[in-house]
Amino acid sequence: MTFDATLPYVRFSDAVVAPYRESTASSYLAETSLKLLQASFYGIPSICPHFAVGDDPLRHGYTAGNGASAIAATRAALGTARVPVMQNAPTWDRVAEQLFA
């Protein structure tokens, strides 16, 4: 599916799930995950592991393998009002600069 084809699905979602697996270099996902950036752009709450939450108030973190934590993050996300927090999405050039800085 092309990037453009995914936007209607993200745009009209109640929440976005980003079930990333933690690794030694996974902390960069808090700033570079396209899925999470799309959700933020549209003001949609996200459910993701704690390491991918970053400073985005619409992201709700859970601990992998902890069902109660995932349920709590899902409930929190679904109870969060949609508020666009990202007014200007970074360009791919800016994302690359941040990655290699």
N, C-alpha and C positions, 0 to 999 in steps of 0.2 A: 504494500500500500504506500503510495507517495505521501510525502509530508503534507501537501495541501489536502489530500483526501482524509487525513486524520483530524483536521481541525474541527469539523462539525461534531465529531464524537467527543472531543475534549470540551469544546465550547458549551455544549448542552449537558454536561455531566453534573451530577450532584457532588461528586468527589473523584479524585484521581488516585489510583493506587500505583506506587512505584516500589515494588518488592526487591530492591537491590540486595545483593549478597555482599557482606562486608569482606574486605581484603585489606592488605597493607596500604593500598593507594586509593581506597574508596572515598575518602573524605572530599575529594574534588567534586563528587557528584552534587554536593550541596550548592555548588555554583554553576555547574555545567550540564546538569541533566536536562535535556530538551523537553522531556515529558513534564518535569517539575516547572521549568520555565514557562511552558505553554499554560499550565494550570495557573500559575501566578499572573500571567498576562491577562487571563480572563477572570481572575479573582476567585478561582475554584479551590476549595480546600484540598489538601493532599494528605495521603497516608503513606508514610515511608519510614525506613529505619532511622533511628536517632541520629546517626552520622550524616544523613542527608537532609536534616531539617534546616541547618544553617540558621540564619536570622530572619527567615520568612515566617510571619505570624500565621499564615494560612497552612503551614505544614505541621502535621501531627505525627510525632515519632512513636515507634514501637520497638520492642526488643525482639529480635528474631528468635523463634522457638518458644515464645511466651504468649500463649493464647489470650490470657487476660489483658496483656499489654496491647495486643493487636485489636482486641474488642474495644478497649478504652480509647485507642487512637481513632478507630473508625467512628465510634459514637461522638467523639469530640469534633471530628471533621464534619460529620453530617449535621452537627449542631452549630456550626460556624457559618456566619453570614458571608455571602459572596461579596468580596470587596477587592477590586483590582488594586494590587500593590505594586505592580511593575508597569510603569507608564511608558518606559522606553526600553524595549528588549535589547540586549547587547547584540552587536553584530558577531558573525562567526570570527572575524578578524580579532575582535576584542576578546572573545572567549579563548582563542588560541594564544593571544598575548598573556592572558591571565594564567593559562595552563603552563606556559613555558617561562614565566617570570621567575 
